[in-house]
Amino acid sequence: MFIDPYGLWAWGDPLPQGVVDFSAGFGDTISFGATDWVRDEMGTNGAVNKCSSAYRGFG
């Protein structure tokens, strides 16, 4: 488990945008928007595409 035999992914590499959007939408849904507020306060909400189908699947 969790093995990358070719060494193609390293910690710190950016995640695919769909993963970011899906995770944010899921978190925003189960936290009733609290995670959206936290991202706003941290200044990291720009990384989430709230118009994507991955985000709207939950949001």
ZIRAUR-V958802 format. One record per residue. RES is the residue in three letters. PSI is psi in whole degrees, 0 to 359 (none if undefined). BURIAL is + if it has 9 or more other C-alpha atoms within 8 Angstrom, else -. Layout:
[[RES,PSI,BURIAL] [RES,PSI,BURIAL]]
This chain:
[[MET,147,-] [PHE,40,-] [ILE,136,-] [ASP,87,-] [PRO,335,-] [TYR,355,-] [GLY,35,-] [LEU,347,-] [TRP,135,-] [ALA,153,-] [TRP,134,-] [GLY,344,-] [ASP,145,-] [PRO,146,-] [LEU,153,-] [PRO,143,-] [GLN,324,-] [GLY,323,-] [VAL,317,+] [VAL,311,+] [ASP,316,+] [PHE,313,+] [SER,319,+] [ALA,317,+] [GLY,319,+] [PHE,313,+] [GLY,318,+] [ASP,324,+] [THR,311,+] [ILE,343,-] [SER,7,-] [PHE,39,-] [GLY,357,+] [ALA,322,-] [THR,329,+] [ASP,316,+] [TRP,318,-] [VAL,316,-] [ARG,321,+] [ASP,313,+] [GLU,326,-] [MET,345,-] [GLY,23,-] [THR,7,-] [ASN,342,+] [GLY,343,-] [ALA,347,-] [VAL,129,+] [ASN,97,-] [LYS,352,-] [CYS,354,-] [SER,155,-] [SER,333,-] [ALA,318,+] [TYR,314,+] [ARG,346,+] [GLY,337,-] [PHE,322,+] [GLY,none,-]]
